[in-house]
Amino acid sequence: VSRNAFLLCAALMAPLVTAFAKTSDVDQDIPISLTTFVNPTNHRNDTIPLAVTIANGMKGAISFGTFSLDSIGWNGETSSLTLVDVYRNGEPGGLFLERPKVDPPAQIQSPNHFLLKPGQSLTVKTDMTKWKIKGGWAPGRYTVTVRVENLSTERGRHTVTVLSEPFSFEVLP
């Protein structure tokens, strides 16, 4: 390969390399936060209530799509929540097996979209025992991370997924 051909190739690729470098420099936190609340102690075979609060810290409105904000029999509130990391007693290896099946009644065609203006928040309430994990929700100390999906910004042009900080609780016999 001649030196001129190499220089021409390098000149043509320079804008691509520069554009890639510029986009990778933009990595920053998106100001949408999650706060989780679960009772510090729960009993085996009882529900494990979980409240996930989504707060909009962005300059514009965001939209959250879900079938329900409260725990319902057909699991509508779980449609945009996932327990991505579930650990028991600090043991290695996640316990997650299956998310709840969402089975809406025939008259419900699609999820609701809740609009959150800047500074507003909403809370989704569910029961963690709706998720299947290895060994079931046996007695022990749990650490869990929640993922919220189906968040949209800028009039639906961008979709955002947000993870909670890990939180811990105990299931007693």
Buried (B, 14 or more C-beta within 10 A) or exposed (E): EEEEEEEEEEEEEEEEEEEEEEEEEEEEEBEBBBBBBBEEEBEBEEBBBBEBBBBBEBEEBBBBBBBBBEBBEBBBBBBBBBBBBBBBEEEEEBBBEEBBEBEBEEEEEEBEEBEBEEEEBBEBBBBBBBBBBEEEBBEBEBBBBBBBBBBBBEEEEEEBBBEBEEBEBBBEE
